Amino acid sequence: MDQDNKEEDTVPAPPPANIVHQPPPPPPDTLPRGALDDEDGLSGFGSPKHGPTLSTSTSSFEALDPHDPNLSHLASLMFSHTSNYLQGELSAVLEDYTLLEQMNKATITKYADMRQIGGSVSRALKDLNEKYLALHPYLEQIDQIEDSVTKLEAAAYKLDAYSKRLEAKFKSLEKK
């Protein structure tokens, strides 16, 4: 391809001189810009001096109106896929909340078990303290008896040593 052919492909041909180009007529439900119905400066659609406003309602799309079938099919596909996506997102969030609810229930059960164990340990400790306090006078008597036995043992050792000395003296006197 040479340079001249490229220019011919990209430059549109001018329209024939005998055809008059007219803009398409406006749709029947719109007014041309600046067309006012009231004295207050509002158009028939409630928009101040700016023409019709776009409606966000879905009632403007009639299923029975003739539309491009490919466009209708693509729009239906888009809505179907968007619906599937949103349902997936909502189900994921629902699963997250269900998991959190199960975790909360498990945590509540675990803490209830720990509270019971703590209560049991507390009662057992209280019982042990009460038993110790009840046994405390006897434990003091045992300590006193142990001290007495220790003193008695010491006295017995002294007595034994004294008796051995006496026996040694007696034997020494007996030999003389």
CORZI-V643249 format. One record per residue. N is the residue number from 1. RES is the residue in three letters. PHI is phi as a letter, one per 30 degrees, with the letter a starting at -180 (999 if undefined). NEAR is the number of other ideal C-beta (glycine too) atoms within 10 Angstrom. D_CENTER is the distance of its C-alpha to the mean C-alpha in whole Angstrom. Layout:
n=N res=RES phi=PHI near=NEAR d_center=D_CENTER
n=N res=RES phi=PHI near=NEAR d_center=D_CENTER
//
This chain:
n=1 res=MET phi=999 near=6 d_center=65
n=2 res=ASP phi=c near=6 d_center=67
n=3 res=GLN phi=d near=6 d_center=66
n=4 res=ASP phi=d near=7 d_center=68
n=5 res=ASN phi=d near=9 d_center=66
n=6 res=LYS phi=d near=10 d_center=62
n=7 res=GLU phi=d near=9 d_center=63
n=8 res=GLU phi=d near=8 d_center=65
n=9 res=ASP phi=d near=7 d_center=61
n=10 res=THR phi=c near=7 d_center=59
n=11 res=VAL phi=c near=8 d_center=61
n=12 res=PRO phi=d near=5 d_center=61
n=13 res=ALA phi=d near=6 d_center=65
n=14 res=PRO phi=d near=6 d_center=66
n=15 res=PRO phi=d near=9 d_center=66
n=16 res=PRO phi=d near=6 d_center=70
n=17 res=ALA phi=d near=6 d_center=72
n=18 res=ASN phi=d near=5 d_center=73
n=19 res=ILE phi=c near=7 d_center=69
n=20 res=VAL phi=c near=6 d_center=68
n=21 res=HIS phi=d near=5 d_center=64
n=22 res=GLN phi=c near=6 d_center=63
n=23 res=PRO phi=d near=5 d_center=59
n=24 res=PRO phi=d near=5 d_center=58
n=25 res=PRO phi=d near=6 d_center=58
n=26 res=PRO phi=d near=13 d_center=55
n=27 res=PRO phi=d near=7 d_center=53
n=28 res=PRO phi=d near=5 d_center=54
n=29 res=ASP phi=c near=10 d_center=51
n=30 res=THR phi=c near=13 d_center=51
n=31 res=LEU phi=c near=15 d_center=54
n=32 res=PRO phi=d near=9 d_center=55
n=33 res=ARG phi=e near=11 d_center=53
n=34 res=GLY phi=j near=9 d_center=55
n=35 res=ALA phi=d near=13 d_center=56
n=36 res=LEU phi=c near=13 d_center=56
n=37 res=ASP phi=c near=12 d_center=57
n=38 res=ASP phi=c near=9 d_center=57
n=39 res=GLU phi=d near=6 d_center=58
n=40 res=ASP phi=d near=7 d_center=55
n=41 res=GLY phi=j near=9 d_center=54
n=42 res=LEU phi=c near=14 d_center=52
n=43 res=SER phi=d near=21 d_center=52
n=44 res=GLY phi=d near=14 d_center=52
n=45 res=PHE phi=c near=15 d_center=48
n=46 res=GLY phi=i near=10 d_center=47
n=47 res=SER phi=c near=13 d_center=47
n=48 res=PRO phi=d near=11 d_center=49
n=49 res=LYS phi=h near=11 d_center=51
n=50 res=HIS phi=c near=11 d_center=49
n=51 res=GLY phi=i near=16 d_center=50
n=52 res=PRO phi=d near=18 d_center=47
n=53 res=THR phi=c near=11 d_center=43
n=54 res=LEU phi=d near=7 d_center=41
n=55 res=SER phi=d near=10 d_center=40
n=56 res=THR phi=c near=6 d_center=36
n=57 res=SER phi=d near=6 d_center=37
n=58 res=THR phi=d near=7 d_center=37
n=59 res=SER phi=d near=6 d_center=40
n=60 res=SER phi=d near=10 d_center=42
n=61 res=PHE phi=c near=10 d_center=41
n=62 res=GLU phi=c near=9 d_center=44
n=63 res=ALA phi=d near=6 d_center=43
n=64 res=LEU phi=c near=5 d_center=47
n=65 res=ASP phi=d near=8 d_center=48
n=66 res=PRO phi=d near=7 d_center=49
n=67 res=HIS phi=b near=13 d_center=47
n=68 res=ASP phi=d near=9 d_center=47
n=69 res=PRO phi=d near=8 d_center=46
n=70 res=ASN phi=d near=8 d_center=44
n=71 res=LEU phi=d near=9 d_center=42
n=72 res=SER phi=d near=14 d_center=41
n=73 res=HIS phi=d near=11 d_center=40
n=74 res=LEU phi=d near=11 d_center=38
n=75 res=ALA phi=d near=13 d_center=36
n=76 res=SER phi=d near=10 d_center=36
n=77 res=LEU phi=d near=10 d_center=34
n=78 res=MET phi=d near=10 d_center=32
n=79 res=PHE phi=d near=10 d_center=31
n=80 res=SER phi=d near=10 d_center=30
n=81 res=HIS phi=d near=10 d_center=28
n=82 res=THR phi=d near=10 d_center=26
n=83 res=SER phi=d near=10 d_center=26
n=84 res=ASN phi=d near=10 d_center=25
n=85 res=TYR phi=d near=10 d_center=22
n=86 res=LEU phi=d near=10 d_center=21
n=87 res=GLN phi=d near=10 d_center=20
n=88 res=GLY phi=d near=10 d_center=19
n=89 res=GLU phi=d near=10 d_center=16
n=90 res=LEU phi=d near=10 d_center=16
n=91 res=SER phi=d near=11 d_center=16
n=92 res=ALA phi=d near=10 d_center=13
n=93 res=VAL phi=d near=10 d_center=11
n=94 res=LEU phi=d near=10 d_center=12
n=95 res=GLU phi=d near=10 d_center=12
n=96 res=ASP phi=d near=10 d_center=8
n=97 res=TYR phi=d near=10 d_center=8
n=98 res=THR phi=d near=11 d_center=11
n=99 res=LEU phi=d near=10 d_center=9
n=100 res=LEU phi=d near=10 d_center=6
n=101 res=GLU phi=d near=10 d_center=10
n=102 res=GLN phi=d near=10 d_center=12
n=103 res=MET phi=d near=10 d_center=10
n=104 res=ASN phi=d near=10 d_center=10
n=105 res=LYS phi=d near=10 d_center=14
n=106 res=ALA phi=d near=10 d_center=14
n=107 res=THR phi=d near=10 d_center=14
n=108 res=ILE phi=d near=10 d_center=16
n=109 res=THR phi=d near=10 d_center=18
n=110 res=LYS phi=d near=10 d_center=18
n=111 res=TYR phi=d near=11 d_center=19
n=112 res=ALA phi=d near=10 d_center=21
n=113 res=ASP phi=d near=10 d_center=23
n=114 res=MET phi=d near=10 d_center=23
n=115 res=ARG phi=d near=10 d_center=24
n=116 res=GLN phi=d near=10 d_center=27
n=117 res=ILE phi=d near=10 d_center=28
n=118 res=GLY phi=d near=11 d_center=28
n=119 res=GLY phi=d near=10 d_center=30
n=120 res=SER phi=d near=10 d_center=33
n=121 res=VAL phi=d near=10 d_center=33
n=122 res=SER phi=d near=10 d_center=34
n=123 res=ARG phi=d near=10 d_center=36
n=124 res=ALA phi=d near=10 d_center=38
n=125 res=LEU phi=d near=10 d_center=38
n=126 res=LYS phi=d near=10 d_center=40
n=127 res=ASP phi=d near=10 d_center=42
n=128 res=LEU phi=d near=10 d_center=43
n=129 res=ASN phi=d near=10 d_center=44
n=130 res=GLU phi=d near=10 d_center=46
n=131 res=LYS phi=d near=10 d_center=48
n=132 res=TYR phi=d near=10 d_center=48
n=133 res=LEU phi=d near=9 d_center=50
n=134 res=ALA phi=d near=9 d_center=52
n=135 res=LEU phi=d near=11 d_center=53
n=136 res=HIS phi=e near=10 d_center=54
n=137 res=PRO phi=d near=9 d_center=57
n=138 res=TYR phi=d near=9 d_center=58
n=139 res=LEU phi=d near=10 d_center=57
n=140 res=GLU phi=d near=10 d_center=59
n=141 res=GLN phi=d near=10 d_center=62
n=142 res=ILE phi=d near=11 d_center=61
n=143 res=ASP phi=d near=10 d_center=61
n=144 res=GLN phi=d near=10 d_center=64
n=145 res=ILE phi=d near=11 d_center=66
n=146 res=GLU phi=d near=10 d_center=64
n=147 res=ASP phi=d near=10 d_center=66
n=148 res=SER phi=d near=10 d_center=69
n=149 res=VAL phi=d near=10 d_center=69
n=150 res=THR phi=d near=10 d_center=69
n=151 res=LYS phi=d near=10 d_center=72
n=152 res=LEU phi=d near=11 d_center=74
n=153 res=GLU phi=d near=10 d_center=73
n=154 res=ALA phi=d near=10 d_center=74
n=155 res=ALA phi=d near=10 d_center=77
n=156 res=ALA phi=d near=10 d_center=78
n=157 res=TYR phi=d near=10 d_center=78
n=158 res=LYS phi=d near=10 d_center=80
n=159 res=LEU phi=d near=10 d_center=82
n=160 res=ASP phi=d near=10 d_center=83
n=161 res=ALA phi=d near=10 d_center=83
n=162 res=TYR phi=d near=10 d_center=86
n=163 res=SER phi=d near=10 d_center=87
n=164 res=LYS phi=d near=10 d_center=88
n=165 res=ARG phi=d near=10 d_center=90
n=166 res=LEU phi=d near=10 d_center=92
n=167 res=GLU phi=d near=10 d_center=93
n=168 res=ALA phi=d near=10 d_center=93
n=169 res=LYS phi=d near=10 d_center=96
n=170 res=PHE phi=d near=10 d_center=97
n=171 res=LYS phi=d near=9 d_center=98
n=172 res=SER phi=d near=9 d_center=99
n=173 res=LEU phi=d near=8 d_center=102
n=174 res=GLU phi=d near=7 d_center=103
n=175 res=LYS phi=d near=6 d_center=104
n=176 res=LYS phi=d near=4 d_center=106
//
